[in-house]
Amino acid sequence: CHNDFLEEVSKFRAARRLWYDLMTERYNPKNPRSSMLRFHTQVAGVSLTAQQPLNNISRVTIQALAAVCGGTQSLHTNSYDEALGLPTEKSATVALRTQQIIAEESGVADVVDPFAGSYHIENLTDEIYAQTMNEILKIESLGGSMSAIEQGYQQQEIHSTAYRYFNEIEKNSRKIVGVNHGVLQEDIKVQPMKLNPKVTEQQHHRLTANRNSRNSEDVRTILTSITEACSTDENLFPLVIQAVKLDATLGEIMKAMKDVFGTYMAPSGF
């Protein structure tokens, strides 16, 4: 969820309508709940600035409020210092309190679709709906999502959008407070969280203990089965679940697959 409050509210409203229309028109589900869009929202990390980092509290609040007004079912609010490093307990608490104030004090969660009927919101919702449907048809014309990914279409669109956004900031046609507008000479006092090296040591001991206590032969057998299955059409998921139950590590399971699949590199589209 980004900074343009009314656009973001409209985007989520359009997504809910689009999901309903696509589900009912294409799949005719028996359970009406299948036509109800349920989604999680995270505020935009790309919008956070290292300059005047306390400004990010306002940005996160606007984005979180837009998500709630748009009908999100769950929400993640970023911490104000994430452009500088890992969030501290203090900044994470502020992020949590932002959600709680919106939920318990603002009143926007007391009504479904609080912006329904607004001329501007309804017009934006219709416009986003239409453009999104055109995008879906474009992807389908490329052979569907997988084919479009292989052609680099989605990556190209993401890169192009990011380029336009940051180019606008560089040219000052898009104002970002603290970056190219309302700039101050500042001595940043925020101290990002530093990881305790003991955490790494403790995890290393846990991993060693896990490997010493498990049945190594069974683990080797299931990892071999995963590797062999990767060369067939066999469903990998039951094998992965079995590997987890045998205390195989995530890295070991991934390596068993990488031995066949390699590491995927998405085409840039350029």
C-alpha positions in Angstrom: 0.0 0.0 0.0 1.5 3.3 -1.1 1.1 7.0 -0.2 -1.8 8.2 -2.5 -4.5 7.6 0.0 -7.6 7.9 -2.2 -6.0 5.9 -5.0 -5.0 3.1 -2.6 -8.5 2.9 -1.1 -9.9 2.7 -4.6 -7.3 0.1 -5.6 -8.4 -2.3 -2.9 -12.1 -1.7 -3.7 -11.4 -2.5 -7.4 -9.5 -5.6 -6.4 -12.4 -6.9 -4.4 -14.9 -6.3 -7.2 -12.5 -7.8 -9.8 -12.1 -10.9 -7.8 -15.8 -11.4 -7.4 -16.5 -10.9 -11.1 -13.7 -13.2 -12.3 -14.6 -15.9 -9.8 -18.3 -15.9 -10.6 -18.0 -15.4 -14.4 -15.2 -17.9 -15.0 -15.6 -20.5 -12.3 -19.1 -20.3 -10.9 -18.1 -21.5 -7.5 -20.5 -23.5 -5.4 -19.4 -21.9 -2.1 -20.2 -18.1 -2.1 -17.2 -17.5 0.2 -15.0 -18.4 -2.8 -16.1 -15.1 -4.4 -15.0 -13.0 -1.4 -11.6 -11.6 -1.7 -9.5 -12.0 1.4 -6.1 -10.2 1.3 -3.2 -9.1 3.4 -1.7 -5.7 3.1 1.8 -4.5 3.9 2.6 -0.8 3.7 5.2 0.3 1.2 8.8 -0.2 2.3 9.9 1.7 -0.8 8.2 4.8 0.5 10.3 4.9 3.7 13.1 7.4 3.7 16.4 7.5 5.6 16.2 11.3 5.7 14.0 12.5 8.6 13.0 9.0 9.4 10.3 10.0 11.9 8.3 11.3 8.9 7.9 7.6 8.1 5.4 7.3 11.0 3.0 9.6 9.1 3.6 7.7 5.8 2.9 4.3 7.5 -0.2 5.7 9.2 -1.7 7.0 5.9 -1.0 3.7 4.1 -2.4 1.6 6.9 -5.5 3.7 7.1 -6.0 3.4 3.3 -5.7 -0.4 3.6 -8.3 -0.6 6.3 -10.7 1.7 4.5 -10.1 -0.5 1.4 -11.2 -3.6 3.3 -8.0 -5.5 4.1 -8.3 -8.5 6.4 -4.8 -8.4 7.9 -2.2 -5.7 8.0 1.6 -5.2 8.5 2.9 -1.8 9.4 6.6 -1.1 8.8 8.8 0.5 11.4 9.9 4.1 10.8 13.6 3.2 10.9 13.6 0.4 8.3 15.3 2.5 5.7 18.3 2.6 8.1 18.4 -1.0 9.3 16.5 -3.6 11.2 13.8 -2.1 13.4 14.3 -1.6 17.1 11.9 -2.6 19.8 10.9 1.0 20.1 10.1 1.5 16.4 8.3 -1.8 16.1 6.1 -0.8 19.1 5.2 2.5 17.3 4.3 0.5 14.2 2.1 -1.8 16.4 0.4 1.1 18.2 -0.3 2.7 14.8 -2.4 -0.3 13.9 -4.1 -0.4 17.3 -5.0 3.3 17.2 -6.6 2.9 13.7 -8.5 -0.2 14.9 -9.6 1.1 18.3 -9.8 4.9 18.1 -10.3 6.1 14.5 -13.7 4.5 14.0 -13.0 3.5 10.4 -13.1 -0.2 11.3 -16.7 0.2 12.5 -18.2 0.2 9.0 -17.8 -1.8 5.8 -16.5 0.2 2.8 -16.7 3.7 4.5 -15.9 5.5 1.2 -18.7 3.9 -0.8 -20.7 6.5 -2.7 -18.0 9.1 -2.9 -17.9 10.4 -6.5 -14.1 10.5 -6.7 -13.6 7.1 -5.0 -16.2 5.4 -7.2 -14.7 7.0 -10.3 -11.2 5.9 -9.3 -12.4 2.4 -8.5 -14.0 2.1 -12.0 -10.9 3.4 -13.7 -8.5 1.0 -11.8 -10.9 -1.9 -12.4 -10.9 -1.2 -16.2 -7.2 -0.8 -16.4 -6.6 -4.0 -14.3 -8.9 -6.0 -16.5 -7.0 -4.8 -19.6 -3.8 -5.9 -17.9 -5.2 -9.3 -17.2 -6.3 -9.6 -20.9 -2.8 -8.5 -22.0 -1.2 -11.3 -19.9 -3.6 -13.8 -21.2 -2.7 -12.7 -24.8 0.9 -13.6 -23.9 -0.2 -17.1 -23.1 -1.0 -16.7 -19.4 1.0 -15.8 -16.3 3.7 -18.5 -16.7 4.3 -17.6 -20.3 4.4 -13.9 -19.5 6.9 -14.5 -16.6 9.1 -16.5 -19.0 9.0 -13.5 -21.4 9.9 -11.1 -18.6 6.7 -9.1 -19.0 5.9 -8.7 -15.3 9.5 -7.9 -14.4 9.7 -5.3 -17.2 6.6 -3.6 -15.9 7.9 -3.5 -12.3 11.2 -2.2 -13.4 9.7 0.5 -15.7 7.3 1.7 -12.9 10.2 1.9 -10.4 12.3 3.8 -12.9 9.5 6.3 -13.6 8.9 6.8 -9.9 12.5 7.5 -8.9 13.0 9.5 -12.0 10.2 11.8 -11.0 11.8 12.2 -7.6 15.2 13.1 -9.2 13.5 15.7 -11.4 11.5 17.1 -8.5 8.2 16.5 -10.2 7.3 14.2 -7.4 7.9 15.7 -4.0 9.1 13.5 -1.1 9.2 15.4 2.2 12.7 15.3 3.7 14.3 14.2 0.4 13.5 16.9 -2.2 11.0 19.0 -0.2 11.2 20.3 3.3 14.9 19.3 3.4 16.9 19.9 6.6 20.5 19.6 7.6 20.2 16.9 10.1 22.2 14.7 12.4 20.2 11.4 12.4 19.8 10.2 16.0 18.0 6.9 15.1 20.2 3.9 16.1 19.2 0.8 14.1 19.1 -2.5 15.9 22.3 -4.5 16.0 22.0 -8.2 16.1 23.4 -9.9 19.2 26.1 -12.3 18.0 25.0 -14.8 20.7 21.8 -15.3 18.6 23.9 -16.7 15.7 25.8 -18.9 18.2 22.7 -20.2 19.8 21.2 -21.1 16.4 24.3 -22.9 15.4 24.1 -25.0 18.6 20.4 -25.8 17.9 21.3 -26.9 14.3 24.1 -29.1 15.5 21.9 -30.7 18.2 19.2 -31.3 15.7 21.5 -33.1 13.3 23.0 -35.1 16.1 19.6 -36.3 17.4 17.8 -37.1 14.1 18.1 -40.3 12.1 20.6 -39.3 9.5 20.0 -42.3 7.3 16.3 -41.6 7.0 17.1 -37.9 6.2 19.5 -38.9 3.4 16.9 -41.3 2.0 14.1 -38.7 1.9 16.4 -36.0 0.4 17.4 -38.5 -2.3 13.7 -39.2 -2.9 13.0 -35.5 -3.3 15.9 -35.1 -5.8 14.7 -38.1 -7.8 11.1 -36.8 -7.8 12.2 -33.5 -9.2 13.0 -35.2 -12.4 9.5 -36.6 -12.7 5.9 -35.3 -12.5 5.5 -36.6 -8.9 4.0 -34.2 -6.3 6.9 -33.0 -4.2 4.8 -31.7 -1.3 4.2 -35.0 0.5 8.0 -35.7 0.3 8.8 -32.3 1.6 6.4 -32.7 4.5 7.9 -36.1 5.3 11.4 -34.5 5.2 10.3 -31.8 7.7 9.0 -34.4 10.0 12.3 -36.2 9.9 14.0 -32.9 10.9 15.7 -32.2 7.5 16.6 -28.5 7.4 15.2 -26.0 4.9 18.6 -25.6 3.4 18.9 -29.4 2.9 15.5 -29.6 1.3 16.2 -26.7 -1.1 19.6 -28.2 -2.1 17.9 -31.5 -2.9 15.7 -29.5 -5.4 18.5 -27.3 -6.7 20.5 -30.3 -7.7 17.8 -30.8 -10.4 16.2 -27.4 -10.9 19.1 -25.1 -10.4 18.5 -21.5 -9.2 15.8 -19.6 -11.1 16.7 -16.2 -12.4 13.8 -14.2 -13.6 14.2 -12.6 -17.0 14.4 -8.8 -16.7 12.2 -8.2 -19.8 14.8 -5.8 -21.2 
